[in-house]
Amino acid sequence: MATATARFAALIGTSVRLLPFLIPAFAASAYPQDGKPGDFVVRVFGNERTDEKVILAAAGLLDDRSMSSANPEEIEQRVRNTRLFSDVEVVFRPDETPPLMFIRIVERWTLTPIPSISSYEGETKVGFDLVEYNFLGLGKTLLFGGRIATRGYNLRMLARDPAIFFSRCSASLSTSYTKYSFREYEGREVIQSYNDEFWQVNLDLGARLGKSATLGCSFTVRHDLINWSSTLRPVSSGWGDMASAWLAYDNTNYHYFFSEGIRVRIEGSWIDEIFGANLRALLATASGHYTLALPKKHCLTVFAYGGLSDGADARFLFKIGGTEGTRGIASQSIWARQYGCAGIQYQIPFFQPVIDRKIFGTCALTGFCEYGSAVRDCGVREVMSVIGVGFRFYLHGFTIPTIAIDILYDPVGHRVMPGIGVGTSW
């Protein structure tokens, strides 16, 4: 543990040179806490647990209450985007003296136990997460959880502050331990296998620029122990350090069973050591996601993501795979030097159960297709594609489905792959 602490401290020290680029962004993005007296008065109702500053900061009214900012529909959507409340209503009365704005919210229970069960291509994963989305009523997130799978297990913890001291600055700290066994078959014969065991700590810092863009950096310390069964590969063990800089753009609006808008993230990473060897690599990844709202609450989603490395060493490649739920590329976990994937999905809601005159959730049907490829060792290219249909049931406190059932067809392998998932692992 002392060694791990020393290496993490050394990583932060070697990454200090990034701070001159980030400090101006952090300083410029802070919300002034003693703003000028506003042109209208805000009254918040229904926040029994949530600090009023969390709501005002989300609404953009912590320091600006001029008449030009009095847009009830926009403010209502901003507060809803926090995903902390099951209902939000904003009423503006400009004829009052002084003008009044009322924000009424209905809080939801935010200490959430989340069991999950997923099955895909013969592997079953069972997990449990305990998540508090509104710690101490300040909008902070804490997570403790883990998963047990047919091939291994994972334990993880996360703490996230999306607005440090109600500013535009964010931070998250996470740690995880994973042990996983991988088998690659050709027919019934195992052609390659390995046991991957690693522990890592990640620190992520961000500063929001304007309404939608965020500039940030990440620091990671990771220890790997990979035991290959093949005689061509030795046991790879050691420490790996990584520093990243990223730019994200998120202009989405939350609608309980989908998020409308566009989300983009670009990231560049520098790895200082690989498995304890004096090896370095540069990585670049990019992802984009766009959802278009259509009549009758239908929605169309297109997405793409990809990455590449400079190929510094054949032992360090991207480890990519499908999602932990019922969707994903044909191989759930592969190593690749370059990869890319694109897909499209159409969703049709058809039923919304009501309890006590309130909509409890949304049932929806989906149709989707995905296509991707990855360049593996020795330039071998693997093509991955899937088409299918599915069922989703959304609770109106979450943006991800609670229950998912998919039937997928792989045109490359000519396979039909049914899948079922329960939980929040999509």
MOJO-V270242 format. One line per field, one symbol per residue. ss: DSSP state (h for helix, s for strand, l for the rest). phi: phi as a letter, one per 40 degrees, with the letter a starting at -180 (. if undefined). burial: # if it has 9 or more other ideal C-beta (glycine too) atoms within 8 Angstrom, else .. A space follows every 50 residues. Layout:
BEGIN
ss = ???
phi = ???
burial = ???
END
This chain:
BEGIN
ss = lhhhhhhhhhhhhhlhhhhhhhhhhhhhhllllllllllsssssslllll lhhhhhhhhlllllllhhhllhhhhhhhhhllllssssssssslllllss ssssssslllssssssssssllsssssssssssssllllssssssssssl lssssssssssllhhhllssssssssssssssssssllssssssssssss ssssssssslllsssssssssssssssslllllllsssssssssssssss ssssllllssssssssssssssssllslllssssssssssssslhhhlss sssssssssllllllllssslllllllllllllssslsssssssssssss sllssllsslssssssssssssssslhhhlssssssssssssssslllll llssssssssllllssssssssllll
phi = .ccccccccccccccccccdccddcccccccccbccdccbbbbbbgccbc cccccccccgbcbbbcccccbdccccccccccgcbcababbbbcccbcdb bbbbbbcbcbcbcbcababafgbbbbaabbbbcbcfgbgcbbbbaaabbd biaabaaabbbcacffbccbaabbaabbbabbbbbbgbcccaaabbbaba bbbbbabcbgcbcbbaabbbbabbbbbcccccbccbaicbbabbbabbbb bbbcbgbabchbbbababbbbcbbfgccbbabbabaaaabbbcbdggcab bbaaaaaabcgcaccbbccbacccccbiccccabbacaaaaaaaabbbcb abcbbfgbccabcabbbaabaaabcbdfgcbbbbaabababbbbccbbcb ccbbbbbbbbcccfbbbcababhbbc
burial = ...#..##.###.##..#...#..##..###...#..#.###.#..#..# #..#########.##...##.#..###########..#.#.##.....## #######..#.#.#######..#.###########.#.#####.###.#. .##########.#..#################.........######### #########...##############.#.......#.############# .###..###################...#############.#....### #########..##..###.###.#########.#.############.#. .#.......#################.....#.#####.#####.#.##. .#########......#.########
END
